[in-house]
Amino acid sequence: MSSKPNEPSSPACLAHEADDAYMGYAPRAEIAAFLNELLEAERAGTGVALKSAADAAGSAYADLLRDVHKDEARWCAMLLKQLKALGAPASTKVGAFQEKCLAIPGMEERIAFLNRGQGWVVKKLKEMIPRVRDDALHADLTAMLTSHEVNISRANEALGASR
């Protein structure tokens, strides 16, 4: 029997230095791609909400659409800030969703389509948030998720009241 003490092969105190992917978190490149995908979608949502609010002026939908526009613009700013913090370039594209949604002539149908886009963002956020290691980004994405869920609920209420 050896008198040499056993030494741990990987001290627990170094876990914070482990690569994100090794620890089960999304790697930096995946997060940057995800943030850019959301940025493009939020830009599209901003354009849809802005144009739709103008089209809905004087209707029961105008305030809702103005609020959605403000939220979408706020999330664009947050995503740009987080991409900068990552040192990743920000996409300059606007998602194809904008053109598709604005082609819908009826306001109720357009809002329902916008809501499906908001739902897509919610789904994506729910998939990614558990894989985000950075506390500030995690908090921002969680706030974005909550905001989108509130907007979906408000839109569903507005659409339900009109029928």
Secondary structure, DSSP 8 states (H G I E B T S, - for coil): ---S----SS-GGGGGGS-TTTTTS--HHHHHHHHHHHHHHHHHHHHHHHHHHHHTTTSTTHHHHHHHHHHHHHHHHHHHHHHHHHT--------THHHHHHT--SHHHHHHHHHHHHHHHHHHHHHHGGG---HHHHHHHHHHHHHHHHHHHHHHHHHHHT-
